[in-house]
Amino acid sequence: MRIRNLSVSQLFYTILIVAALNSCYDPPRNLYKKVWTDEDRSFLVSGLERSFASLEGSIEDLNEEQWYFKVDSASWSIADVPVAQL
């Protein structure tokens, strides 16, 4: 008996090899496992918000000279920081 030009022994060995390879495969069990709990997320977000508010408070009263001040030509001023990063 032939199934698609395979003999019974070839079919048997093909199935045996596929089964053996399949038994060796161990898919990740927690592929979509939630990393952070809602409590963790709230804690982290509130920390980021406090940090941003602190940074904002630190620079809001700077005058123009302080805003553009550079220690030397190789350094950066607060004005050089892109707004998107603040």
Secondary structure, 3 states (H helix, E strand, C coil): CCECCECHHHHHHHHHHHHHHHHHCCCCCCCCCCCCCHHHHHHHHHHHHHHHHHHHHHHCCCCHHHHHCCCCCCCCCHHHCCHHHC
